[in-house]
């Protein structure tokens, strides 16, 4: 079965003022929809057709740019929408909070590392919080629509939190002020969902 654009779990304007409705409409309805359609076209009639997206990404031929770019774009955005919520913000608790403290000493230090990964990514890309088998967490970033599920990219763990730092994710509202967008993102993080992904990924 062909991949389908997932519905947003909230209204386009639900994340305002941190992420504006017009950006969400274009980002989800145009960009993510485009990656979905182009991924389906890229795998149609190949041995990848009918496979799960994680299976495709983990075993990806990195020279296959159509599947690499559009498969990454499909997966990355699907994760992105799910780790945000209009009721988000604050800090994680439980096992995820312990793992962050073990890796970075404090939530504030993690926030600094994650913000630096997002802010220093040259051009287009993503910043990630990944979990390794056993529960260790790590911050990294990747270019374009690459992600840590792909061979030889970034942390090599399972992404449980990601922020899109392509200009289409923030330019209407923040223009060239990427650091302001990154800081605003912390106000909408759905830590319950990130914790769920942490437990599943460790």
SVG drawing of the C-alpha trace seen along z (x, -y; Angstrom):
<svg xmlns="http://www.w3.org/2000/svg" viewBox="-8 -38 37 45">
<polyline fill="none" stroke="black" stroke-width="0.4" points="0.0,0.0 1.3,-3.5 2.4,-5.8 -0.2,-8.4 0.1,-11.9 -0.7,-11.6 -3.2,-13.9 -2.0,-16.6 -2.9,-15.7 -4.1,-19.3 -5.4,-22.3 -3.1,-24.4 -3.3,-27.3 -2.9,-25.2 0.8,-25.9 0.5,-29.7 2.2,-32.0 5.2,-29.7 4.5,-28.2 2.0,-30.1 -1.0,-28.6 0.1,-29.6 3.5,-27.9 1.8,-24.8 -0.6,-24.8 2.2,-25.1 4.6,-22.8 2.2,-19.9 -0.1,-20.3 2.6,-21.2 6.0,-20.1 5.2,-16.9 2.5,-16.0 5.1,-16.5 7.6,-14.2 4.9,-11.6 3.9,-11.6 7.5,-11.6 8.4,-8.7 5.5,-6.7 6.6,-7.5 10.3,-6.5 9.4,-3.1 6.6,-2.2 7.5,1.0 10.7,1.7 11.4,4.2 10.9,1.3 7.2,1.1 5.1,2.3 7.9,2.1 7.7,0.3 9.4,-3.1 11.8,-2.1 12.8,1.0 13.4,-1.2 15.5,-3.8 17.6,-1.3 18.6,0.6 18.8,-2.3 21.1,-2.5 22.4,-6.0 23.1,-6.6 19.4,-6.4 18.7,-10.1 15.0,-10.0 14.3,-7.5 16.9,-9.0 15.4,-12.6 11.7,-11.7 11.8,-8.8 13.6,-10.9 11.3,-13.8 8.3,-11.6 9.6,-10.0 11.1,-13.2 8.0,-15.2 5.8,-12.4 7.9,-12.4 8.0,-16.2 4.2,-16.7 3.9,-14.0 6.5,-15.4 4.7,-18.8 1.5,-19.7 -0.4,-22.8 -0.2,-21.6 3.6,-21.0 6.6,-22.6 8.0,-22.2 10.5,-19.4 10.5,-15.6 10.2,-13.4 10.8,-9.8 13.3,-7.6 13.8,-10.1 14.6,-12.9 17.1,-10.5 18.7,-9.6 19.0,-13.3 20.6,-14.2 23.0,-11.2 24.1,-12.3 24.2,-16.1 24.1,-16.8 20.9,-18.8 17.9,-19.6 19.3,-23.2 22.6,-21.7 20.7,-19.4 18.6,-22.3 21.8,-24.2 23.3,-21.3 20.2,-20.7 19.8,-24.4 23.4,-24.5 23.0,-21.4 19.9,-23.1 21.5,-26.5 24.8,-25.5 23.5,-23.1 24.6,-24.9 21.8,-25.3 18.9,-22.8 18.6,-19.9 17.5,-18.6 18.6,-18.4 17.8,-15.2 17.7,-13.6 18.3,-9.9 18.1,-6.9 20.6,-4.0 19.8,-0.4 20.1,-0.3 18.7,-3.8 21.6,-6.2 20.6,-9.4 22.6,-11.6 22.1,-14.9 23.2,-15.2 22.2,-16.8 21.8,-15.8 21.8,-17.6 18.8,-17.9 16.3,-15.1 18.8,-12.6 18.1,-11.1 19.9,-8.8 18.0,-5.8 20.0,-5.9 23.3,-4.1 26.3,-6.2 24.2,-9.3 24.4,-11.2 23.9,-9.4 23.1,-6.1 20.3,-5.7 16.6,-6.0 15.3,-9.6 12.8,-10.4 12.8,-14.2 13.5,-16.2 13.4,-19.8 13.2,-20.9 15.6,-23.7 14.8,-24.0 13.8,-27.6 10.3,-26.5 9.7,-25.5 10.1,-29.0 10.8,-31.7 7.3,-33.3 7.3,-34.0 11.0,-34.2 12.7,-35.2 16.5,-34.6 16.1,-34.4 16.5,-30.6 17.7,-30.7 14.3,-32.4 12.4,-29.6 14.5,-26.9 13.8,-28.5 10.1,-28.7 10.1,-25.0 10.7,-24.1 7.3,-25.6 5.5,-23.1 7.5,-19.8 5.2,-17.0 7.4,-15.3 4.8,-12.5 5.2,-11.4 9.0,-11.8 9.0,-9.6 6.9,-7.0 9.3,-6.9 12.2,-6.7 10.7,-3.6 10.0,-2.0 13.5,-2.8 15.7,-1.8"/>
</svg>
